Amino acid sequence: MIKNSAIEAAAYEIMARAAIEIPEDYKTGLRGMLDGEKGELSHFVLEAMLDNYDAAEEDRRPMCADTGVPRYYVKAGNDAHIEGGFIGLETALRRATARATQDVPLRPNRVHPLSRQDNNNNVGINAPEIDYAFEPDADWVDITTVHKGGLFGSDYRMLFPGDGIDGIKRFFLDVMYEFGRRGLACQPAIVGIGLGGSKDVTMTLGKQAACLRVVGDANPDPQVAALERELMDMGNAIGMGPMGYVGNSMVVDCHIEVGYTHTGGMPMSVHTFCLSSRRAVARLHKDGSVEYRTDPKWFTPYMRRESVEWSMAEAALAAG
Ligand code: SF4
């Protein structure tokens, strides 16, 4: 049985880790951009960002004053038994969010959209969001928190099949140019793209692609992976570098996730996970042990399954 107290303690811990410790994969990606950055000022800004990551960890203070909007992604298997079920889990996550807001501290960003009521704890109606997914043959619960910043770092367009790959590239460039020009998200960013599904699913897939995959990761579909690389190179060739300065370091990685869609459409979303790419994960086992990591491992073969039936052995065969 996974205890509510263990869930609350782990969620509190990952809230602090996410705010303070930028994941190593993102930092490695940023260091890799230093050599290729031609703009003198942009080069200086990249170095300052890396210094800031170190300073945040040394001082145990949040990397950015803007907490963004903390949220959770929960993945569980059928054999995970949670005290109080998922109601118990949600209660623990809300309590952890409130405590972490006070203690870390996190900026209490969440307000009622009309009254602007702020409970000063990042908890309110539909906040923090909790998304769920499942995994076969698992007796654990994975809890990932993401503090996504960038109020405006998302966009959507309904493309049509006739727009093809050129239409995808055009929308991507339109978005990246506007985000950079208007300062809508601090770059370099992990860019997540949702392609297909219905409108809400497109938005969800794009956000998950940005926030729940690590820098250096590629989609297992070779056609999708090739498009990821091409869009990343295009994003770094529009003339903007970190924080919109002249340069060529805007996209630290590009991730695409697809969903089957209506035959008449090709919806697409673009999301940026900013230079404070804050994510942390805890896996809770039924024996009470907890493992911490920064890779959510969200998009498993089961999550990307295509067939009617699911079989781990078939998935392994298909993957070669
Ligand atoms: S976009 Fe990211 S780095 Fe920039 S202010 Fe917002 S949270 Fe901070």
Residues whose N, C-alpha, C, O or C-beta is under 5 A from the ligand:
A	BS01	SF4	C64 D66 G68 G149 G150 A185 C186 C274 L275 S276
